[in-house]
């Protein structure tokens, strides 16, 4: 399922210099993996339908965006790596409520 975001306007503390750069950070997304998601690499893409500046000038339309992920640089596809569950024996089970001393 695609994630869709609609941004209208700019935050109060945003300056013109913040939105005139070649690269703009638009959104940060935290993903939670559901139980049953298959292990392996899952890819994500960003696509811009239209960017219009405060002066109503359309300066970008129908462009693929870049994703920043754990690979330390921008890519046209973001990747999320899911690993199989690995059980660890941190806590042990005791049949009675009495702890050994």
N, CA, C and O atoms as a MOPAC input file, in Angstrom:
PM7 MOZYME 1SCF
protein

 N      0.83000 1    -1.18300 1     0.00000 1
 C      0.00000 1     0.00000 1     0.00000 1
 C      0.86900 1     1.23900 1     0.00000 1
 O      1.84300 1     1.30700 1     0.75000 1
 N      0.54800 1     2.20000 1    -0.80700 1
 C      1.36300 1     3.42200 1    -0.80400 1
 C      1.05200 1     4.31300 1     0.39400 1
 O     -0.09200 1     4.41500 1     0.83800 1
 N      2.09100 1     4.94800 1     0.90100 1
 C      1.92800 1     5.99200 1     1.91300 1
 C      1.80900 1     7.30300 1     1.16700 1
 O      2.60000 1     7.57500 1     0.26400 1
 N      0.84400 1     8.11200 1     1.52600 1
 C      0.66100 1     9.39000 1     0.84300 1
 C      0.73900 1    10.52200 1     1.85300 1
 O      0.15500 1    10.44500 1     2.93400 1
 N      1.46200 1    11.56800 1     1.49400 1
 C      1.60100 1    12.74300 1     2.34500 1
 C      1.23400 1    13.96500 1     1.52800 1
 O      1.57600 1    14.07100 1     0.35000 1
 N      0.54900 1    14.86400 1     2.15500 1
 C      0.21300 1    16.12500 1     1.51000 1
 C      0.70700 1    17.24200 1     2.41200 1
 O      0.26200 1    17.37900 1     3.55100 1
 N      1.62100 1    18.02900 1     1.89700 1
 C      2.16700 1    19.14900 1     2.66000 1
 C      1.64400 1    20.43400 1     2.05200 1
 O      1.79300 1    20.67300 1     0.85300 1
 N      1.04000 1    21.24600 1     2.87200 1
 C      0.51600 1    22.53200 1     2.41300 1
 C      1.10300 1    23.61300 1     3.30000 1
 O      0.95600 1    23.56000 1     4.52100 1
 N      1.77000 1    24.59800 1     2.70100 1
 C      2.38100 1    25.66900 1     3.46700 1
 C      3.71000 1    25.23900 1     4.06300 1
 O      4.19700 1    24.13700 1     3.81300 1
 N      4.27800 1    26.12500 1     4.84700 1
 C      5.54100 1    25.85100 1     5.52300 1
 C      5.38700 1    26.20000 1     6.99800 1
 O      4.58200 1    27.06700 1     7.33700 1
 N      6.13600 1    25.55100 1     7.88000 1
 C      6.07200 1    25.88700 1     9.30400 1
 C      6.47700 1    27.34500 1     9.55200 1
 O      7.19900 1    27.93800 1     8.75000 1
 N      6.01600 1    27.90600 1    10.65100 1
 C      6.26900 1    29.30900 1    10.98700 1
 C      7.75100 1    29.66500 1    11.04600 1
 O      8.13300 1    30.76700 1    10.65200 1
 N      8.58400 1    28.76300 1    11.52700 1
 C     10.01200 1    29.05900 1    11.70300 1
 C     10.83800 1    28.81100 1    10.43600 1
 O     12.05900 1    28.96200 1    10.46200 1
 N     10.19500 1    28.43700 1     9.34100 1
 C     10.90400 1    28.16100 1     8.09600 1
 C     11.26200 1    29.46700 1     7.39900 1
 O     10.42400 1    30.35700 1     7.25300 1
 N     12.52100 1    29.57000 1     6.97000 1
 C     12.97200 1    30.75700 1     6.23700 1
 C     13.04300 1    30.43700 1     4.74800 1
 O     12.97500 1    29.27400 1     4.35200 1
 N     13.17800 1    31.46300 1     3.93900 1
 C     13.29700 1    31.25600 1     2.48700 1
 C     14.52800 1    30.41700 1     2.16300 1
 O     14.50100 1    29.62400 1     1.22200 1
 N     15.60300 1    30.58000 1     2.92400 1
 C     16.82600 1    29.80400 1     2.68700 1
 C     16.60400 1    28.31400 1     2.93300 1
 O     17.26800 1    27.47500 1     2.32500 1
 N     15.66400 1    27.98500 1     3.82900 1
 C     15.38100 1    26.58200 1     4.12800 1
 C     14.72500 1    25.85800 1     2.95500 1
 O     14.85900 1    24.64100 1     2.83000 1
 N     14.03000 1    26.57900 1     2.11000 1
 C     13.25400 1    25.93400 1     1.03400 1
 C     13.77000 1    26.28500 1    -0.35500 1
 O     13.06000 1    26.08200 1    -1.33900 1
 N     14.98200 1    26.80500 1    -0.45700 1
 C     15.54700 1    27.12100 1    -1.77300 1
 C     16.79700 1    26.29900 1    -2.05600 1
 O     17.54000 1    26.60600 1    -2.98800 1
 N     17.03400 1    25.27600 1    -1.27500 1
 C     18.20300 1    24.42800 1    -1.47800 1
 C     17.90700 1    23.38400 1    -2.54800 1
 O     16.75600 1    23.18800 1    -2.93800 1
 N     18.95100 1    22.72200 1    -3.01600 1
 C     18.77800 1    21.67400 1    -4.02600 1
 C     18.13900 1    20.43000 1    -3.43300 1
 O     17.46900 1    19.68700 1    -4.14900 1
 N     18.33000 1    20.18400 1    -2.13300 1
 C     17.75100 1    19.01500 1    -1.47300 1
 C     16.96100 1    19.47600 1    -0.25500 1
 O     17.47000 1    20.23100 1     0.57300 1
 N     15.72900 1    19.02400 1    -0.14900 1
 C     14.86700 1    19.38600 1     0.97300 1
 C     14.42700 1    18.12500 1     1.69200 1
 O     13.93700 1    17.18900 1     1.06000 1
 N     14.59900 1    18.08900 1     3.01400 1
 C     14.09000 1    16.97700 1     3.80500 1
 C     12.61300 1    17.24600 1     4.05500 1
 O     12.26000 1    18.21500 1     4.72800 1
 N     11.76100 1    16.40000 1     3.51900 1
 C     10.32400 1    16.64200 1     3.59100 1
 C      9.62300 1    15.87600 1     4.69200 1
 O      8.74000 1    16.41600 1     5.35700 1
 N      9.99700 1    14.64300 1     4.89100 1
 C      9.27800 1    13.82600 1     5.85900 1
 C     10.21000 1    12.75600 1     6.41500 1
 O     11.07400 1    12.23800 1     5.70800 1
 N     10.02300 1    12.43900 1     7.68200 1
 C     10.71800 1    11.32700 1     8.31600 1
 C      9.66300 1    10.30900 1     8.70600 1
 O      8.67200 1    10.65400 1     9.35000 1
 N      9.86600 1     9.07100 1     8.32500 1
 C      8.88600 1     8.01800 1     8.55800 1
 C      9.51400 1     6.92800 1     9.41400 1
 O     10.61900 1     6.46600 1     9.13100 1
 N      8.80400 1     6.51900 1    10.46500 1
 C      9.20400 1     5.35400 1    11.24800 1
 C      8.27700 1     4.21900 1    10.86000 1
 O      7.05500 1     4.37100 1    10.87100 1
 N      8.85800 1     3.08700 1    10.51800 1
 C      8.06600 1     1.93100 1    10.08600 1
 C      8.10500 1     0.85500 1    11.15700 1
 O      9.14700 1     0.60200 1    11.76300 1
 N      6.97700 1     0.23300 1    11.38100 1
 C      6.88800 1    -0.88600 1    12.30700 1
 C      6.53800 1    -2.12200 1    11.48200 1
 O      5.59000 1    -2.10500 1    10.69600 1
 N      7.29500 1    -3.17100 1    11.66300 1
 C      7.10400 1    -4.39800 1    10.88700 1
 C      6.06500 1    -5.27300 1    11.58200 1
 O      6.16600 1    -5.54200 1    12.77800 1
 N      5.08000 1    -5.70700 1    10.82900 1
 C      4.04000 1    -6.58200 1    11.37500 1
 C      4.53100 1    -8.01500 1    11.45800 1
 O      5.39000 1    -8.43800 1    10.68300 1
 N      3.97900 1    -8.75600 1    12.40300 1
 C      4.27700 1   -10.18200 1    12.51500 1
 C      3.83600 1   -10.85000 1    11.22400 1
 O      2.74900 1   -10.57500 1    10.71800 1
 N      4.65600 1   -11.70500 1    10.70600 1
 C      4.32600 1   -12.40300 1     9.47000 1
 C      4.95000 1   -11.77000 1     8.23400 1
 O      4.85500 1   -12.32800 1     7.14000 1
 N      5.58900 1   -10.61000 1     8.39300 1
 C      6.28200 1   -10.00300 1     7.26000 1
 C      7.45500 1   -10.88700 1     6.89300 1
 O      8.21900 1   -11.31400 1     7.75900 1
 N      7.59500 1   -11.15900 1     5.61100 1
 C      8.67000 1   -12.07200 1     5.19200 1
 C     10.03500 1   -11.43000 1     5.41500 1
 O     10.20200 1   -10.21700 1     5.28400 1
 N     10.99800 1   -12.26700 1     5.75100 1
 C     12.37100 1   -11.79200 1     5.94600 1
 C     12.96700 1   -11.40900 1     4.60000 1
 O     12.61400 1   -11.98200 1     3.56900 1
 N     13.87500 1   -10.43400 1     4.61700 1
 C     14.53300 1    -9.99600 1     3.39000 1
 C     14.46200 1    -8.49200 1     3.24100 1
 O     14.05600 1    -7.78400 1     4.16200 1
 N     14.85900 1    -8.00700 1     2.07700 1
 C     14.86700 1    -6.57100 1     1.79900 1
 C     13.52500 1    -6.13700 1     1.23300 1
 O     12.97800 1    -6.78300 1     0.33900 1
 N     13.00500 1    -5.04900 1     1.75600 1
 C     11.77000 1    -4.44900 1     1.26100 1
 C     12.12200 1    -3.04200 1     0.78000 1
 O     12.80200 1    -2.30200 1     1.49100 1
 N     11.67500 1    -2.67000 1    -0.39800 1
 C     12.06000 1    -1.38700 1    -0.97700 1
 C     10.91300 1    -0.37600 1    -0.92800 1
 O      9.73700 1    -0.73800 1    -0.93000 1
 N     11.29500 1     0.89400 1    -0.88400 1
 C     10.34900 1     2.00000 1    -0.84000 1
 C     10.82100 1     3.07400 1    -1.80700 1
 O     12.02300 1     3.26500 1    -1.99300 1
 N      9.88700 1     3.76500 1    -2.41400 1
 C     10.22100 1     4.84200 1    -3.33600 1
 C      9.47100 1     6.09800 1    -2.94300 1
 O      8.39400 1     6.03400 1    -2.35100 1
 N     10.05000 1     7.24100 1    -3.27800 1
 C      9.39900 1     8.53300 1    -3.06100 1
 C      9.14300 1     9.15800 1    -4.43000 1
 O      9.99900 1     9.12300 1    -5.31400 1
 N      7.96800 1     9.72200 1    -4.58500 1
 C      7.59200 1    10.33000 1    -5.84600 1
 C      6.90600 1    11.65900 1    -5.56100 1
 O      6.01800 1    11.73000 1    -4.71200 1
 N      7.30900 1    12.70300 1    -6.26100 1
 C      6.72300 1    14.02300 1    -6.07300 1
 C      5.77100 1    14.31800 1    -7.21000 1
 O      6.15700 1    14.28200 1    -8.37800 1
 N      4.55000 1    14.60300 1    -6.87800 1
 C      3.57400 1    14.96600 1    -7.89800 1
 C      3.73200 1    16.43200 1    -8.28900 1
 O      3.73600 1    16.76900 1    -9.47300 1
 N      3.86400 1    17.30600 1    -7.28100 1
 C      3.95400 1    18.72700 1    -7.59500 1
 C      4.49600 1    19.51600 1    -6.41000 1
 O      4.04200 1    19.33400 1    -5.28100 1
 N      5.45900 1    20.38700 1    -6.66300 1
 C      5.95500 1    21.33500 1    -5.66100 1
 C      5.65400 1    22.73400 1    -6.15800 1
 O      5.99600 1    23.09500 1    -7.28400 1
 N      5.01700 1    23.51000 1    -5.31800 1
 C      4.68900 1    24.89500 1    -5.64900 1
 C      5.23600 1    25.76700 1    -4.53100 1
 O      4.98900 1    25.49600 1    -3.35600 1
 N      5.97100 1    26.80500 1    -4.88300 1
 C      6.54600 1    27.66400 1    -3.85000 1
 C      5.50000 1    28.65400 1    -3.33000 1
 O      4.41100 1    28.74800 1    -3.89700 1
 N      5.81400 1    29.39800 1    -2.25300 1
 C      4.83000 1    30.34300 1    -1.70000 1
 C      4.35000 1    31.40600 1    -2.68900 1
 O      3.29600 1    32.00400 1    -2.47300 1
 N      5.09600 1    31.65600 1    -3.76800 1
 C      4.67500 1    32.60800 1    -4.78700 1
 C      3.84100 1    31.97700 1    -5.88400 1
 O      3.63500 1    32.58100 1    -6.93700 1
 N      3.34800 1    30.74000 1    -5.64200 1
 C      2.50800 1    29.98200 1    -6.58400 1
 C      3.23300 1    29.59600 1    -7.87200 1
 O      2.59300 1    29.41200 1    -8.90800 1
 N      4.54500 1    29.47300 1    -7.82100 1
 C      5.32700 1    29.02900 1    -8.97100 1
 C      5.59700 1    27.54000 1    -8.83700 1
 O      6.17700 1    27.09900 1    -7.84400 1
 N      5.17900 1    26.76200 1    -9.83300 1
 C      5.44200 1    25.31900 1    -9.81800 1
 C      6.88200 1    25.09300 1   -10.26500 1
 O      7.22600 1    25.34500 1   -11.42000 1
 N      7.71700 1    24.61900 1    -9.35100 1
 C      9.12500 1    24.42900 1    -9.68900 1
 C      9.52700 1    22.97200 1    -9.80100 1
 O     10.67600 1    22.68100 1   -10.13600 1
 N      8.61600 1    22.04800 1    -9.53200 1
 C      8.93700 1    20.62400 1    -9.67200 1
 C      7.64100 1    19.85300 1    -9.83200 1
 O      6.67100 1    20.09700 1    -9.11400 1
 N      7.62500 1    18.92600 1   -10.77100 1
 C      6.44600 1    18.06600 1   -10.90200 1
 C      6.86600 1    16.72800 1   -11.50100 1
 O      7.79900 1    16.64300 1   -12.30000 1
 N      6.15100 1    15.69700 1   -11.09300 1
 C      6.34200 1    14.33300 1   -11.60800 1
 C      7.79800 1    13.89100 1   -11.58700 1
 O      8.36900 1    13.54500 1   -12.62200 1
 N      8.39800 1    13.90800 1   -10.38500 1
 C      9.79600 1    13.51400 1   -10.23900 1
 C      9.94100 1    12.46300 1    -9.14200 1
 O      9.21800 1    12.46700 1    -8.14600 1
 N     10.89400 1    11.57000 1    -9.35700 1
 C     11.21200 1    10.58800 1    -8.33300 1
 C     12.11400 1    11.23600 1    -7.29700 1
 O     13.03900 1    11.97200 1    -7.64200 1
 N     11.84200 1    10.96000 1    -6.02200 1
 C     12.64600 1    11.51600 1    -4.93500 1
 C     13.75600 1    10.57200 1    -4.53300 1
 O     13.93600 1     9.50700 1    -5.12400 1
 N     14.48600 1    10.97400 1    -3.53300 1
 C     15.56700 1    10.15500 1    -2.98200 1
 C     15.22800 1     9.77900 1    -1.55600 1
 O     14.57400 1    10.53500 1    -0.83700 1
 N     15.67400 1     8.62400 1    -1.16100 1
 C     15.43600 1     8.11200 1     0.18300 1
 C     16.75800 1     8.05300 1     0.92900 1
 O     17.78100 1     7.66400 1     0.36600 1
 N     16.73100 1     8.43900 1     2.19000 1
 C     17.89700 1     8.29500 1     3.06300 1
 C     17.59600 1     7.15100 1     4.02600 1
 O     16.61000 1     7.19500 1     4.76100 1
 N     18.42900 1     6.15200 1     4.01900 1
 C     18.22900 1     5.01000 1     4.90700 1
 C     19.55500 1     4.65700 1     5.58000 1
 O     20.44900 1     5.50100 1     5.65300 1
 N     19.69200 1     3.46400 1     6.05800 1
 C     20.88200 1     3.06200 1     6.81300 1
 C     22.14100 1     2.95800 1     5.95600 1
 O     23.22000 1     2.71100 1     6.49300 1
 N     22.03600 1     3.13600 1     4.66300 1
 C     23.20400 1     3.00700 1     3.78500 1
 C     24.03000 1     4.29000 1     3.70100 1
 O     25.01100 1     4.33100 1     2.95900 1
 N     23.66300 1     5.33100 1     4.43900 1
 C     24.44500 1     6.56500 1     4.58000 1
 C     24.51800 1     7.45500 1     3.33800 1
 O     25.37000 1     8.34100 1     3.27700 1
 N     23.66300 1     7.24600 1     2.36400 1
 C     23.62200 1     8.15600 1     1.22000 1
 C     22.24600 1     8.07100 1     0.57200 1
 O     21.48000 1     7.14800 1     0.85000 1
 N     21.93400 1     9.02800 1    -0.28600 1
 C     20.61600 1     9.08100 1    -0.92500 1
 C     20.52600 1     8.06600 1    -2.06200 1
 O     21.46600 1     7.89900 1    -2.83800 1
 N     19.37700 1     7.39200 1    -2.14700 1
 C     19.10700 1     6.41000 1    -3.20200 1
 C     17.69000 1     6.62300 1    -3.71000 1
 O     16.85200 1     7.18600 1    -3.00600 1
 N     17.42200 1     6.17300 1    -4.93700 1
 C     16.06900 1     6.28200 1    -5.47600 1
 C     15.11600 1     5.28800 1    -4.82000 1
 O     13.89800 1     5.46000 1    -4.88700 1
 N     15.65300 1     4.26800 1    -4.19800 1
 C     14.84400 1     3.29800 1    -3.45300 1
 C     15.39800 1     3.19000 1    -2.04000 1
 O     16.59600 1     2.98600 1    -1.84800 1
 N     14.51600 1     3.32900 1    -1.05300 1
 C     14.91400 1     3.06900 1     0.31900 1
 C     14.76600 1     1.58500 1     0.59800 1
 O     13.91100 1     0.92400 1     0.00800 1
 N     15.58000 1     1.06300 1     1.47900 1
 C     15.49200 1    -0.36700 1     1.80000 1
 C     15.31300 1    -0.57300 1     3.29200 1
 O     15.95500 1     0.07900 1     4.11500 1
 N     14.42800 1    -1.48900 1     3.61200 1
 C     14.21000 1    -1.92200 1     4.98200 1
 C     14.51200 1    -3.41400 1     5.00500 1
 O     13.89900 1    -4.19300 1     4.27500 1
 N     15.45000 1    -3.80100 1     5.83900 1
 C     15.83600 1    -5.20800 1     5.92700 1
 C     15.14800 1    -5.84400 1     7.12700 1
 O     15.27800 1    -5.36600 1     8.25400 1
 N     14.41800 1    -6.92200 1     6.87700 1
 C     13.71000 1    -7.65600 1     7.92600 1
 C     14.42800 1    -8.98100 1     8.12700 1
 O     14.69400 1    -9.71400 1     7.17300 1
 N     14.73800 1    -9.27400 1     9.38500 1
 C     15.39000 1   -10.54500 1     9.71300 1
 C     14.41600 1   -11.45200 1    10.43400 1
 O     13.46100 1   -10.99100 1    11.05900 1
 N     14.66700 1   -12.74600 1    10.34100 1
 C     13.86100 1   -13.70500 1    11.08100 1
 C     14.05500 1   -13.50500 1    12.57700 1
 O     15.11000 1   -13.05200 1    13.02000 1
 N     13.04400 1   -13.84200 1    13.33900 1
 C     13.12200 1   -13.73800 1    14.79000 1
 C     14.13600 1   -14.74600 1    15.30700 1
 O     14.13400 1   -15.91100 1    14.91000 1
 N     14.99300 1   -14.28600 1    16.18800 1
 C     15.97400 1   -15.17300 1    16.81000 1
 C     15.68800 1   -15.16400 1    18.31100 1
 O     15.83000 1   -14.13100 1    18.96600 1
 N     15.29400 1   -16.29300 1    18.84600 1
 C     14.97100 1   -16.36700 1    20.27000 1
 C     16.24500 1   -16.33600 1    21.09700 1
 O     17.26100 1   -16.93200 1    20.73700 1
 N     16.16500 1   -15.63300 1    22.20400 1
 C     17.30700 1   -15.52400 1    23.10600 1
 C     16.84800 1   -15.93700 1    24.50000 1
 O     15.71700 1   -15.65200 1    24.89300 1
 N     17.71200 1   -16.60000 1    25.24000 1
 C     17.37600 1   -17.05200 1    26.58400 1
 C     17.78600 1   -16.05200 1    27.64400 1
 O     18.70000 1   -16.31800 1    28.42400 1
 N     17.13400 1   -14.92100 1    27.68500 1
 C     17.47700 1   -13.91000 1    28.68000 1
 C     16.85800 1   -14.25400 1    30.03000 1
 O     17.52900 1   -14.19100 1    31.06000 1
 N     15.59100 1   -14.61600 1    30.02300 1
 C     14.89100 1   -14.97200 1    31.25700 1
 C     14.62600 1   -16.47300 1    31.26300 1
 O     14.42600 1   -17.08600 1    30.21400 1
 N     14.62800 1   -17.04700 1    32.44100 1
 C     14.35400 1   -18.47500 1    32.52200 1
 C     13.02500 1   -18.70000 1    33.23100 1
 O     12.56400 1   -17.85500 1    33.99800 1
 N     12.42700 1   -19.83900 1    32.96800 1
 C     11.14300 1   -20.20100 1    33.58000 1
 C     11.41200 1   -21.08200 1    34.76900 1
 O     12.24200 1   -21.98900 1    34.71200 1
 N     10.68000 1   -20.80100 1    35.88800 1
 C     10.79000 1   -21.63700 1    37.08200 1
 C      9.38400 1   -22.11600 1    37.41700 1
 O      8.45000 1   -21.31400 1    37.41400 1
 N      9.21300 1   -23.38400 1    37.70000 1
 C      7.87400 1   -23.91900 1    37.97600 1
 C      7.29400 1   -23.43600 1    39.30700 1
 O      6.08800 1   -23.55800 1    39.52400 1
 N      8.11600 1   -22.89600 1    40.19700 1
 C      7.59600 1   -22.40000 1    41.47200 1
 C      8.00400 1   -20.93500 1    41.63200 1
 O      8.87000 1   -20.42900 1    40.91800 1
 N      7.35200 1   -20.27100 1    42.58900 1
 C      7.63300 1   -18.84700 1    42.82300 1
 C      8.78000 1   -18.64200 1    43.77700 1
 O      9.03400 1   -17.50700 1    44.17900 1
 N      9.48500 1   -19.68700 1    44.15700 1
 C     10.57400 1   -19.57900 1    45.11500 1
 C     11.90400 1   -19.53000 1    44.34000 1
 O     12.20300 1   -20.40900 1    43.53200 1
 N     12.67700 1   -18.49700 1    44.60700 1
 C     13.96300 1   -18.35800 1    43.92400 1
 C     15.04300 1   -19.11900 1    44.69000 1
 O     15.07300 1   -19.11300 1    45.92000 1
 N     15.90800 1   -19.75700 1    43.95500 1
 C     17.04100 1   -20.46000 1    44.57500 1
 C     18.02100 1   -19.42900 1    45.08600 1
 O     18.23500 1   -18.39600 1    44.45200 1
 N     18.62000 1   -19.71100 1    46.24100 1
 C     19.55000 1   -18.75400 1    46.83400 1
 C     20.96300 1   -19.25000 1    46.75400 1
 O     21.88300 1   -18.56900 1    47.20700 1

